């Protein structure tokens, strides 16, 4: 069900982008410039692309909210992936003996810090 709703949401988003790109650019952006009548004229309010954009935007927002609620209540916390956990190596059979103290002339024994 979630996958179906997600596909429908993607189709709505693609349609919304298409409808927005098909509209005539009146310049100015954000309502600045263009014709003085703009969206408030009879032609602007009745324009199919304008109405389609408003409807698709509303449906897109509603679908986003529904998908968010559905995803949050769908299941409990997901189990942790333990495939990368390293197990400690098995313990050595014999414990190493004490390390002799390092002397300046003895180069075979590493210095301990």
LINHUMO-V58234 format. One line per field, one symbol per residue. psi: psi as a letter, one per 30 degrees, with the letter a starting at -180 (. if undefined). burial: + if it has 16 or more other ideal C-beta (glycine too) atoms within 10 Angstrom, else -. A space follows every 50 residues. Layout:
psi=???
burial=???
//
This chain:
psi=eeeeeeeeeeeeeeeeeeeefflkkglekhgkaakfebffleeeffkeee eeeeeeeeeeeeeeeeeeeeeegelakklkjgfgkkkkllklekkklkkl kklefjffkkkk.
burial=--------+--+---+--+------------------------------- -++--+------+------------------------------------- -------------
//
